[in-house]
């Protein structure tokens, strides 16, 4: 079976994004502290550490927690599986070649039936990824190396651009005490981005909005700041809202554009992406003038929160075009 396109379903989970941003900020602070003290990069791994065996007991720590630092690719395999013996060496080679951009976790399905059931595995080999706690199906069956590379490249790009996960520090001479690993310098805006994450953690959404805007003044193309600003503004709008009242107002007044926008934003924060988009597209279709513009512009803002490469955004853009024209 050829590998199917990587699914990004579920990655709009704002709590997961926030956790990933916090992990990134902490990692940057640790690197800066190590640089000030003249030490090596904290937690530097050897290439051999990039491929790990995982069981049910260690899944929480080895996969879920690590996925807030680096994308974790899971290779579901078994000793009797001949295609697995072709695929696994390719994945292991690429894990070393990608030099910490992802971590490869190998799970023997015979010894870990519960994990196999939880992921809905129908056949092996099966390859998934976990990014900031979100499980993403990559492909099933043996695949060519070039196709695997393309899938991994997309995974790494999405993890970095949407979650700020830049990977692990790998020291090829890890274990040699006399050779400290190189320290990655902090970027010009990392301190401000870290302050924005801290503001989000304290529910200071206004402070987070200001911090992200400050970054964008100097660097308008900063992907992390643009995504963070869209999320912070959304959280600022829904904070303190009464969900029951919001949904009742929307149900009682289908033509009330502010009520429909408020309900759509609650849907999005709750992970109901298609419902949020569908509600605003329907609102655009049955309104005109300023009301239509208000619903359309807010929908475009929600597209930014989810991300332009998400297939649900592409589908919603087509539906919006039909509603408009």
C-alpha positions, 0 to 999 in steps of 0.5 A: 500500500502506498503511503497516504497523505499525512492527516493533520486532523486534531492539531488545532487543539489549543491546549496542545499548541500551548503546551508545545509552545511552553516546552519550546520556551523552557528548552530555549531558556535552558540553552541560554542558561547553559551558554551563560555557564559555559556548559554544553546543550542540556539533554544532548542525545547520541544518534543511537538515542533517536531510535527507542523501543516503547511499551505500554508502561513507558508510552506516556513518558516516552511518546506523549511527554516527548511529543511536546519537544519533538515529533515522535514517529511510531513504527508498529511492527512484529517479528513475523512481519516481512514488510516490517523488516523492509520498512523499519531499517529505512525509518531507523536510518532516516531517524539518524539522518534527520539528526533530531528533527524527529524521534522514532519509537518502535512498538512491537504489536504482539507485546503491546496489544492495547496500544495497537487497539487504541491506535486502531491498527488494522494491519502492519507495518503501520506508521503514526506520528504524535505531535504535542499529544496529537496522534496523526496517521502517516501511512500503512504498509511498506513504502519507498524511501523517497515517499517516506522522506516526503511524508517526514518533511511535511511532518517536520515542517508542520511541527516547526511552523505550527507548534514551534518544535525544532527538534532535539540536540544531537551530539555525535560525541555524546558521552565525551566529557571533554567535548561540550555540545554546541549551544544553539543561540537564541533568536532575536525574538525568542525572549518575547515569544517566551513572554507571550507563552508565560502570559497565556499560561497566566490567562493574561491574554491581553499581555500575550496579544501585545507580545506577539504584536511586538514581534510582528512589528519587527518581523511581519513574517514570523510564523510562530508569532502570527499563529500565536497572535491568532490563538491569543486573540481567540482565547481572549474573546471566548474567555469567561463566556457562558457556553450554554448562554452563547449556544442558546443565543445562537440557536434562538437567533439564527440571523444574529451575526455576533451570536453566530460568531461567538458560537463558532469560536466556542466550537473551534476552541472545543476542537469542533473545527468543521462545525465552526466553519460550517456555522459561519459559512451558513451565516455568510450565505444568509446575510448581506452587507456589513453582517456578511462582511463581519461573518466572512472576516471572522471566518478568515481569522479562524482559518489562520488559527487552524492553519492554511495547510489544514485540509479542513481550511481548504474545504471551507474556503471552497464552501465559502466561495460558493456561498459568496458567489 
